[in-house]
Amino acid sequence: MTFGELLALERDGWQALVDGTAAGFYRDALAADALLVVPGMVLDGATWLASLDGPQWASFDIADAREIDLADDAAALIYRAHAQRDGETPYTALVTSIYRQVGERWKLALHQQTPDPS
């Protein structure tokens, strides 16, 4: 997978969180054993999917994206995310998403967010 394809997949996920279609998108995009490490908790994919009812964010931006190839069938995308919910303080985090190839598809295996205090 190229850097551009990996970044597009990540952007598609964020857009699904804006559009309210995240449950369907991530049901297909998550690896079976996926974990999400978000502020204050670690969630398995099934638990996270169950929480995705309707739009999660009003807007988002991905900046300073970088990729690290971990193996022929695994890559990490590291970036700064800026997101906002309607009427709330903007959220900025340092994000790592690790994808691995499962058959012919790339699946999200680990997603980690660290709030950026700056």
Backbone as ProteinMPNN parsed JSONL, in Angstrom:
{"seq_chain_A": "MTFGELLALERDGWQALVDGTAAGFYRDALAADALLVVPGMVLDGATWLASLDGPQWASFDIADAREIDLADDAAALIYRAHAQRDGETPYTALVTSIYRQVGERWKLALHQQTPDPS", "coords_chain_A": {"N_chain_A": [[0.857, -1.175, 0.0], [0.566, 2.179, -0.834], [1.808, 5.323, 0.506], [-0.025, 7.398, -0.061], [-2.408, 5.938, -0.492], [-2.777, 4.789, 2.013], [-3.079, 7.07, 3.629], [-5.416, 8.095, 2.433], [-7.256, 6.099, 3.131], [-7.307, 6.432, 5.9], [-8.292, 9.059, 6.069], [-10.823, 8.593, 4.927], [-11.971, 7.109, 6.963], [-12.138, 9.017, 9.065], [-13.865, 10.807, 7.778], [-16.165, 9.257, 7.64], [-16.788, 9.251, 10.333], [-17.625, 11.853, 10.591], [-19.784, 11.951, 8.788], [-21.598, 10.217, 9.916], [-21.588, 7.577, 9.223], [-19.862, 5.781, 10.273], [-20.032, 3.306, 11.708], [-20.727, 1.366, 9.78], [-18.603, 1.726, 7.952], [-16.29, 1.121, 9.537], [-16.91, -1.443, 10.405], [-16.271, -2.946, 8.253], [-13.644, -2.166, 7.863], [-12.046, -2.687, 10.115], [-9.643, -4.862, 11.588], [-10.149, -8.205, 12.781], [-9.195, -8.534, 15.389], [-8.808, -5.968, 16.304], [-7.69, -3.102, 18.201], [-8.436, -0.102, 19.97], [-6.938, 2.651, 21.263], [-7.75, 5.126, 23.154], [-8.155, 8.363, 24.753], [-8.129, 7.587, 28.104], [-9.078, 4.947, 27.865], [-9.025, 1.547, 26.6], [-10.285, -0.036, 23.848], [-11.932, -2.836, 22.393], [-12.59, -3.758, 18.986], [-15.334, -4.482, 18.573], [-16.666, -3.352, 20.788], [-16.135, -0.653, 20.355], [-17.385, -0.262, 17.838], [-20.056, -0.617, 18.589], [-20.55, 1.754, 19.844], [-20.822, 3.678, 17.946], [-23.045, 5.515, 16.926], [-24.517, 7.54, 14.815], [-23.295, 10.869, 13.831], [-19.972, 11.538, 14.907], [-18.118, 13.559, 14.927], [-17.899, 17.004, 13.883], [-16.134, 18.165, 12.144], [-12.821, 17.645, 10.72], [-9.235, 17.471, 10.456], [-6.222, 16.33, 9.033], [-2.836, 16.456, 9.695], [0.704, 16.781, 9.05], [1.38, 14.125, 8.321], [2.968, 10.953, 8.379], [4.52, 7.917, 7.262], [5.39, 4.628, 8.258], [6.829, 1.764, 7.143], [6.229, -1.384, 8.353], [6.392, -4.066, 7.825], [6.139, -6.315, 5.011], [3.423, -6.633, 4.913], [2.321, -4.791, 6.659], [1.842, -1.523, 7.988], [2.406, 1.695, 9.465], [0.687, 4.704, 10.162], [1.321, 7.931, 11.098], [0.267, 10.899, 12.591], [-0.978, 14.283, 13.118], [-4.066, 15.016, 14.406], [-6.804, 17.143, 14.03], [-9.853, 17.855, 15.314], [-13.372, 18.531, 15.669], [-16.298, 18.763, 17.596], [-19.673, 19.821, 17.284], [-20.177, 22.877, 18.89], [-18.266, 22.388, 20.86], [-14.985, 22.429, 22.446], [-12.14, 22.482, 20.316], [-10.42, 19.447, 19.435], [-7.244, 18.134, 19.58], [-4.894, 15.758, 18.633], [-2.149, 13.447, 18.761], [-1.728, 10.859, 16.581], [-1.602, 7.382, 15.916], [-2.043, 4.947, 13.552], [-2.178, 1.612, 12.801], [-2.023, -0.512, 10.136], [-2.734, -3.674, 8.672], [-2.276, -6.148, 6.185], [-4.883, -8.212, 5.23], [-5.672, -10.922, 3.628], [-6.617, -9.7, 0.558], [-7.12, -7.143, 1.411], [-6.531, -4.117, 3.299], [-6.505, -3.721, 6.721], [-7.49, -2.013, 9.677], [-5.614, -2.396, 12.481], [-4.649, -1.384, 14.889], [-5.347, 1.542, 16.604], [-4.338, 4.534, 17.946], [-4.606, 7.296, 20.12], [-3.161, 10.249, 21.382], [-3.851, 12.908, 23.332], [-2.959, 16.213, 22.36], [-1.384, 18.573, 24.166], [-0.645, 21.148, 23.42]], "CA_chain_A": [[0.0, 0.0, 0.0], [1.358, 3.406, -0.882], [1.512, 6.337, 1.518], [-1.253, 8.081, -0.453], [-3.547, 5.04, -0.266], [-2.935, 4.66, 3.458], [-3.633, 8.346, 4.101], [-6.797, 8.175, 1.949], [-8.05, 5.191, 3.958], [-7.471, 7.077, 7.207], [-9.221, 10.187, 5.853], [-12.158, 8.03, 4.73], [-12.483, 6.753, 8.291], [-12.539, 10.252, 9.751], [-15.049, 11.35, 7.101], [-17.296, 8.441, 8.086], [-17.127, 9.741, 11.675], [-18.349, 13.118, 10.374], [-21.025, 11.68, 8.054], [-22.495, 9.333, 10.654], [-21.56, 6.247, 8.598], [-18.661, 5.13, 10.803], [-20.245, 1.909, 12.096], [-20.624, 0.557, 8.562], [-17.255, 1.816, 7.408], [-15.314, 0.418, 10.356], [-17.245, -2.865, 10.466], [-15.535, -3.543, 7.145], [-12.24, -1.731, 7.852], [-11.295, -3.146, 11.291], [-9.186, -6.242, 11.726], [-10.966, -8.931, 13.761], [-8.631, -8.368, 16.73], [-8.412, -4.556, 16.422], [-7.785, -2.373, 19.46], [-8.412, 1.352, 19.87], [-6.426, 3.227, 22.502], [-8.194, 6.517, 23.144], [-7.962, 8.907, 26.098], [-8.783, 6.966, 29.243], [-9.571, 3.58, 27.712], [-8.646, 0.672, 25.501], [-11.514, -0.676, 23.388], [-11.835, -3.756, 21.268], [-13.339, -3.265, 17.847], [-16.768, -4.676, 18.748], [-17.141, -2.352, 21.747], [-16.111, 0.66, 19.704], [-18.435, -0.238, 16.821], [-21.357, -0.469, 19.253], [-20.709, 3.141, 20.313], [-20.84, 4.576, 16.786], [-24.409, 5.786, 16.484], [-24.628, 8.918, 14.342], [-22.047, 11.626, 13.67], [-19.097, 11.653, 16.078], [-17.394, 14.819, 14.795], [-18.438, 17.938, 12.89], [-15.072, 18.419, 11.169], [-11.511, 17.093, 11.066], [-8.109, 17.729, 9.563], [-5.038, 15.51, 9.289], [-1.64, 17.226, 9.352], [2.035, 16.227, 9.356], [1.299, 12.664, 8.222], [4.156, 10.176, 8.015], [4.294, 6.479, 7.227], [6.498, 3.725, 8.536], [6.569, 0.384, 6.73], [6.616, -2.286, 9.436], [6.658, -5.349, 7.169], [5.504, -6.308, 3.693], [1.974, -6.623, 5.068], [1.926, -3.925, 7.773], [2.367, -0.154, 7.936], [1.872, 2.623, 10.458], [0.491, 6.082, 9.759], [1.435, 8.784, 12.273], [-0.133, 12.245, 12.189], [-1.671, 15.155, 14.071], [-5.474, 15.174, 14.054], [-7.576, 18.253, 14.595], [-11.26, 17.525, 15.111], [-14.254, 19.334, 16.51], [-17.722, 18.457, 17.691], [-20.462, 21.058, 17.324], [-20.291, 23.552, 20.175], [-17.261, 21.946, 21.829], [-13.604, 22.843, 22.255], [-11.437, 21.623, 19.356], [-9.62, 18.334, 19.933], [-6.029, 17.88, 18.817], [-4.228, 14.562, 19.149], [-1.142, 12.738, 17.981], [-2.419, 9.611, 16.264], [-0.929, 6.307, 15.207], [-2.916, 3.881, 13.068], [-1.413, 0.524, 12.199], [-2.804, -1.332, 9.22], [-2.077, -4.88, 8.184], [-2.972, -6.765, 5.064], [-5.631, -9.433, 5.53], [-6.08, -11.303, 2.277], [-6.355, -8.62, -0.394], [-7.551, -5.875, 1.993], [-5.788, -3.548, 4.413], [-7.417, -3.577, 7.856], [-6.985, -1.261, 10.825], [-5.328, -3.323, 13.569], [-4.443, -0.627, 16.123], [-5.493, 3.001, 16.464], [-3.978, 5.118, 19.239], [-4.639, 8.76, 20.16], [-2.63, 10.934, 22.552], [-4.206, 14.327, 23.23], [-1.85, 17.145, 22.252], [-1.679, 19.676, 25.096], [-0.246, 22.469, 22.929]], "C_chain_A": [[0.895, 1.228, 0.0], [0.944, 4.353, 0.232], [0.187, 7.031, 1.198], [-2.495, 7.236, -0.218], [-3.841, 4.886, 1.227], [-3.567, 5.927, 4.041], [-5.089, 8.49, 3.657], [-7.716, 7.282, 2.776], [-8.318, 5.812, 5.326], [-8.436, 8.258, 7.106], [-10.656, 9.691, 5.662], [-12.794, 7.638, 6.067], [-12.946, 7.969, 9.068], [-13.792, 10.832, 9.106], [-16.299, 10.56, 7.48], [-17.736, 8.839, 9.492], [-17.881, 11.07, 11.605], [-19.732, 12.841, 9.771], [-22.035, 10.843, 8.827], [-22.556, 7.929, 10.079], [-20.413, 5.39, 9.136], [-18.875, 3.665, 11.159], [-20.112, 0.995, 10.877], [-19.226, 0.553, 7.986], [-16.289, 0.955, 8.217], [-15.658, -1.06, 10.549], [-16.465, -3.615, 9.386], [-14.028, -3.276, 7.249], [-11.403, -2.27, 9.021], [-10.852, -4.593, 11.147], [-10.004, -6.906, 12.834], [-10.491, -8.715, 15.193], [-8.206, -6.92, 17.008], [-8.587, -4.026, 17.842], [-7.714, -0.886, 19.167], [-8.026, 1.895, 21.23], [-6.728, 4.721, 22.423], [-8.098, 7.048, 24.573], [-8.815, 8.205, 27.155], [-9.245, 5.542, 29.064], [-8.944, 2.858, 26.524], [-9.905, -0.102, 25.13], [-11.208, -1.72, 22.335], [-12.754, -3.238, 20.168], [-14.842, -3.363, 18.034], [-17.365, -3.646, 19.701], [-17.184, -0.979, 21.108], [-17.211, 0.768, 18.66], [-19.808, -0.011, 17.441], [-21.612, 0.966, 19.704], [-20.915, 4.132, 19.168], [-22.252, 4.741, 16.234], [-24.508, 7.256, 16.106], [-23.282, 9.605, 14.25], [-21.273, 11.744, 14.989], [-18.379, 12.999, 16.104], [-18.1, 15.699, 13.764], [-17.422, 18.211, 11.789], [-13.778, 17.786, 11.65], [-10.484, 17.578, 10.062], [-6.969, 16.817, 9.996], [-3.833, 16.303, 8.823], [-0.384, 16.432, 9.703], [2.075, 14.699, 9.285], [2.621, 12.071, 7.753], [3.803, 8.698, 8.058], [5.574, 5.75, 7.594], [6.069, 2.343, 8.062], [7.101, -0.529, 7.829], [7.003, -3.671, 8.923], [6.017, -5.272, 5.798], [3.991, -6.168, 3.8], [1.501, -5.76, 6.232], [2.592, -2.559, 7.646], [1.684, 0.683, 9.006], [1.769, 4.006, 9.84], [0.465, 6.913, 11.029], [1.113, 10.204, 11.83], [-0.729, 13.027, 13.362], [-3.096, 15.325, 13.56], [-6.047, 16.384, 14.774], [-9.031, 17.923, 14.291], [-12.112, 18.379, 16.042], [-15.67, 18.779, 16.444], [-18.457, 19.785, 17.771], [-20.537, 21.596, 18.74], [-19.267, 23.165, 21.219], [-15.887, 22.495, 21.475], [-12.943, 21.928, 21.229], [-10.561, 20.581, 20.059], [-8.424, 18.162, 19.006], [-5.31, 16.698, 19.457], [-3.127, 14.123, 18.195], [-1.679, 11.323, 17.81], [-1.468, 8.645, 15.564], [-1.982, 5.284, 14.82], [-2.039, 2.853, 12.371], [-2.372, -0.346, 11.397], [-2.007, -2.57, 8.865], [-2.937, -5.482, 7.082], [-3.602, -8.07, 5.518], [-6.234, -9.879, 4.203], [-5.674, -10.196, 1.31], [-6.64, -7.231, 0.182], [-6.594, -5.419, 3.094], [-6.788, -3.235, 5.508], [-6.724, -2.807, 8.978], [-6.839, -2.212, 12.003], [-5.2, -2.602, 14.911], [-4.562, 0.853, 15.805], [-5.27, 3.584, 17.851], [-3.984, 6.63, 19.129], [-4.06, 9.263, 21.475], [-3.001, 12.399, 22.426], [-2.961, 15.205, 23.235], [-2.149, 18.36, 23.126], [-1.351, 21.05, 24.555], [-1.391, 23.221, 22.278]], "O_chain_A": [[1.868, 1.299, 0.751], [-0.125, 4.21, 0.825], [-0.636, 7.23, 2.092], [-3.526, 7.755, 0.209], [-4.998, 4.855, 1.646], [-4.487, 5.848, 4.854], [-5.918, 8.964, 4.433], [-8.841, 7.674, 3.088], [-9.43, 5.723, 5.846], [-9.298, 8.432, 7.967], [-11.597, 10.297, 6.175], [-13.995, 7.813, 6.273], [-14.023, 7.957, 9.665], [-14.688, 11.299, 9.809], [-17.377, 11.138, 7.625], [-18.923, 8.772, 9.811], [-18.693, 11.367, 12.481], [-20.728, 13.428, 10.193], [-23.201, 10.764, 8.439], [-23.466, 7.166, 10.401], [-20.039, 4.39, 8.522], [-17.981, 2.849, 10.933], [-19.45, -0.04, 10.948], [-18.716, -0.491, 7.578], [-15.551, 0.149, 7.649], [-14.764, -1.857, 10.832], [-16.053, -4.76, 9.577], [-13.225, -4.078, 6.771], [-10.176, -2.306, 8.928], [-11.595, -5.439, 10.647], [-10.497, -6.223, 13.731], [-11.304, -8.714, 16.118], [-7.344, -6.677, 17.853], [-9.488, -4.433, 18.577], [-7.027, -0.454, 18.242], [-8.698, 1.636, 22.228], [-6.053, 5.473, 21.721], [-7.974, 6.262, 25.512], [-10.045, 8.228, 27.105], [-9.764, 4.954, 30.013], [-8.417, 3.467, 25.593], [-10.522, -0.744, 25.98], [-10.337, -1.526, 21.487], [-13.597, -2.374, 20.409], [-15.564, -2.426, 17.691], [-18.451, -3.124, 19.449], [-18.142, -0.228, 21.29], [-17.902, 1.785, 18.598], [-20.632, 0.709, 16.877], [-22.76, 1.353, 19.924], [-21.158, 5.314, 19.415], [-22.598, 4.171, 15.2], [-24.575, 8.121, 16.979], [-22.249, 9.007, 14.55], [-21.851, 12.013, 16.042], [-18.066, 13.519, 17.174], [-18.808, 15.203, 12.887], [-17.792, 18.458, 10.641], [-13.64, 17.433, 12.821], [-10.819, 18.033, 8.969], [-6.779, 16.567, 11.186], [-3.801, 16.775, 7.686], [-0.413, 15.532, 10.542], [2.734, 14.056, 10.103], [3.292, 12.601, 6.867], [2.907, 8.279, 8.791], [6.681, 6.192, 7.286], [5.061, 1.81, 8.525], [8.275, -0.46, 8.193], [7.837, -4.356, 9.516], [5.409, -4.257, 5.459], [3.346, -5.646, 2.89], [0.4, -5.967, 6.744], [3.753, -2.453, 7.249], [0.548, 0.421, 9.398], [2.647, 4.431, 9.09], [-0.319, 6.638, 11.937], [1.625, 10.668, 10.811], [-0.948, 12.487, 14.447], [-3.308, 15.729, 12.416], [-5.802, 16.607, 15.959], [-9.396, 17.733, 13.131], [-11.639, 18.881, 17.061], [-16.162, 18.385, 15.387], [-17.913, 20.767, 18.276], [-20.908, 20.883, 19.672], [-19.388, 23.58, 22.371], [-15.653, 22.962, 20.36], [-13.159, 20.717, 21.263], [-10.035, 20.824, 21.145], [-8.582, 18.057, 17.79], [-5.14, 16.648, 20.675], [-3.17, 14.39, 16.994], [-2.042, 10.669, 18.787], [-0.646, 9.041, 14.738], [-2.731, 4.807, 15.673], [-1.263, 3.179, 11.472], [-3.38, -0.839, 11.904], [-0.781, -2.535, 8.768], [-4.159, -5.335, 7.064], [-2.941, -8.922, 6.112], [-7.194, -9.281, 3.716], [-4.507, -9.807, 1.262], [-6.418, -6.233, -0.504], [-5.934, -6.235, 3.736], [-7.796, -2.569, 5.269], [-5.519, -2.944, 9.191], [-7.828, -2.773, 12.475], [-5.592, -3.138, 15.948], [-3.955, 1.351, 14.857], [-5.924, 3.186, 18.815], [-3.444, 7.193, 18.177], [-4.415, 8.775, 22.548], [-2.525, 13.077, 21.516], [-2.03, 14.978, 24.007], [-3.088, 19.104, 22.84], [-1.737, 22.047, 25.167], [-1.206, 24.348, 21.817]]}, "name": "protein", "num_of_chains": 1, "seq": "MTFGELLALERDGWQALVDGTAAGFYRDALAADALLVVPGMVLDGATWLASLDGPQWASFDIADAREIDLADDAAALIYRAHAQRDGETPYTALVTSIYRQVGERWKLALHQQTPDPS"}
